[in-house]
Amino acid sequence: MISHRPAEARDLDAILAVVAQARRAIAKLGIDQWQDGYPEREVIEADIARGIGYAFEVDGKLTGYLALAPSPEPVYAQIDGAWLTDGEYLTVHRSCAGDASRGKGLGSAMLAFAEECARERGCASVRADTHRGNIVMRHLLEKRGFAYCGEVRYPVTAGDPMRAAYEKLVTDS
C-alpha cells in the first residue's frame, strides 16, 4: 500500500537515504544528474520548512520523496520549445524512489498525487523536467500523460545543463 504525507524534520535521514539510492540508480544510467551531491540536506530541509516536501511510504516504510513547488519556476521562463499553457502550475522537483520501491508503481503514484494537488489548488497543469538521458523518468512522465514541451537550461556548474521539460494539463480550461 502506498501512502503520502507532508515530510517532517524527523523524516530527513530516511529521505536522504532514498536520495542516495536514487543517485546511485541514476549513475547506473550513465548520466551526471544528481552526481554532484544535489539535492543536499539543506535543500530537503528547505523543502520541509516551506511545506513543499512530501514523504511517500510503501507498506509503512518511507521509500519516496518529492517536492511540489508553486509557479513560477524561474528556469521555466526560457524554454527551447513551448509550454502547453501559460496558467498557474505546480512543479515536480526532487522526485525519487528508494531501491525497495522501484518498479512497484511508486513513481506513478507520486505523479498522480502531484496532479491531484494541482487540481485542488486550481492550477492548470503540472510541470516537470529531468536530465535528457534519464530515460526512466522520461518514460514515467510520458506514461502518465505528460507531454514533452522542449528543453530548459539549469545554471549548473558541472555536467549537462539541459533538461527535458514536460507538462500535463489537469483542468479543462
N, C-alpha and C positions, 0 to 999 in steps of 0.2 A: 504494500500500500504506500502511495506517495502522498506526502502532506507538505505544506509550506506554512511559513510564518515569518514575521519580521525578524531579521537577525538581531541578536543581542550581543553585548560585550562578552558575555560568558561563552559565546559560540566562536570567538575569534580563533583559538587554537585549532579547533576542528575545521573551520573554514580554510585556514592557512594550509592544513594538511590536504584538503581537497584541491586547493590551488596548486600545491606541489605535485600532486598526482596528475592533474590536468596538464601542467607544464611538461611533465615527462612524456605524456601521451602526445602532446603537440610536437615535442622534439623528435619523437619516433616518425612523425610525418616528414621530417627533414626541413622544417621551416623555422624561422627565427622568432616567431611571435611568442612573447612572454619569456624569452630566454635571457633577458637582461635583468630579471628579478621582479619585473612588473607582473601582477599587482602586488605592491609591497604591503606590509602590515598597516602602514599609515593610511593607505588608500582604502583598505577594508574598514579600518576604524572610522574614517571619514564617512564612508557609505552608511555605516551603522548610526553614526551621530546625526546624519542628515535624514535618516529614516527611509533610505532608498535601497538598503540591502535586505535580501531575503534568503533565509535558510530553507533548504529542501531536505526532507527526510524520507528515506525508504525503510519501511518496517521499523521506524523509530530511531534510525541512525542517520545523523547529519551526513549527507553524501553529495550535496549540491549547493550551489550558491549562484546568485545573480543580483545585479544592481539594476534598478529601473529608474532612470533619470528623466525628469520632465524636460520638455523642449524649452529653449532651443539648445541643441548641441552645437557649439561653435564650429567644430570641424566640418559639420554638415552644410555650412553656408556655401562652400565651394565644392561642387561635385562635377566630375567629368562624366556627364550623363544628365539625368533628370529624375527628381523625386516624383512620386505619384500624386502628391498633394502638397499644398502649402499650409495645411491646417496644423493644429496642435498635435503633438505626438509624444510617445514615450520612447526612450532609447534603451535598448538592452545593452548592458555593459557587463564585463567580467563573468560571463556565463560559463560555469564549469561543473563537471560531474566527476566524482571520485571513481576509482577503479571498480569498486564493488557494484556500482550502479550503471556503469557504461553498458549500453545496448539493452537496457531494460525499460526504455520509454521515458526516462527522466528528462532528457533534453526536450522532448516534445511536450511534456507536462509543464516544463518551465516556460516555454514559449506560449503555450495555451494560457498560462497564468498572466503573462505579460499582456496578451491580447485582452483578457478579461479585465485587467486593471485599466487598460487604455479605454475600453468601452465605459467602465464605471466612472471614469474621470472625464468623460465627454471628449476624449481625443479622437482625431480622425484616423490615426494609424499608430503602428509600432515600427520603429526603425532599428536596424542593427547593422554592424559591419564586422568583418573578420579578415584576416590575412588572406590574400588571394590564393595561397596554397593550402589553406585549411579546408580541404575537401569534405571532411566530416561535418564541420559546422555549415558549410555551404549547402551540402546535401540536406541537412536537417532543416535549414531555413526554407529551402525550396519545397521540401516535403510538406511543411506547414503552410505553404501557400504564399510565402514571401516572394516578391518579385525583385529580380536583380535590377538595380537602377543605375549602376555605374561605379565609379571609384572615388574615394575621398583620400586625402593625404593627411597623415598624422605627423606632428612635429617630433619625430623620434630621433635619437642621437645615433642609433645603430640599426642595421637591418633595413628591410623593405618598408618604406613609409606608406605605401599604398594599401588600401583596404577595399575589399569588395563590399559595396553598400547595398542593402536590401530594405524593402518597405512592404508592409502589409496593411491594407485598409481594414478598419474594424467597424466602420459605420457606413451607412448608405449615402451619407451626404458628403 
